[in-house]
Structures are given as structure tokens and as C-alpha cells.
């Protein structure tokens, strides 16, 4: 029962509860490192893309 959960992005053991990997992965949990270096940058990129596309359609 003491088996550590693995990060769904890099495969390393997760310390603590882990993080939501969406939008990079839809299932599992990710480690803190992947959250900061992969997931959060992707969320920011998608947010900027959405704002840009909404601005273009308001013409």
C-alpha cells in the first residue's frame, strides 16, 4: 500500500498529492517539476491563444 504514484509525464515518483496534468494529459497526476516546466507553460500558451482568437473574432 506504500507504493508511490508515478508522474504521468516523466514517470518519476510523485511527492505529496501531485498536480493536475491537464491539458498535457487527461488522466493521472504529475510531479511538481513537470507541473512548472510543462503543464503551466502549456496552460499559459493556450490562454494567450484563446485571447488572441477571441480578439480576432470581435472585428
N, C-alpha and C positions, 0 to 999 in steps of 0.2 A: 504493500500500500504506500510505501515511501518513494515510489517511482516518480522522478521529476518529469514534468511536461517538457516537450521539445518545442523550440521555436518553429513555426510553420514556414518561415522564410529561410533561415540559415541552418536550422537543425540543432543548434546548441541548446543546452538546458536553460530553462527559464527560471529566474529567481523571483520569488514572490508570485503575484497573481498573473503577471504577464499583461499584454496590451492587445487591444483590438487591431487586427491587421488590415481592416477594410480601408481603402479599396484595393490594396495589393493582393490580398487573399480574402475569400469569403468565409472560410472556416478556420478554426484553430485559434491559437494565441501566438503573439510574437514577443521576443525579448526586448528589453529596453533599448539596446543598441540598434536593432532593426527598426524599432518604432521611430527613433530620432533620425536615422540616416536613410530610411527607405519609405516608411509609411507617411510620416508628416510632410516630407517634401512632395510626395505624390498628392496628398490632400491639398497642399498649397497650390500646386500646379493646376489641379482640376478646378479649384476655386477661382483662380485667375482666368482660366479658360472659360468658365461659366460666365463670369462677369463681362469678359470681352464679347462673348457671343450674345449676351443679353443687350449689351450696348449697341451692337450691330443691328439687332432686330428692332430697335426703337426708332429707327430712321423714319 
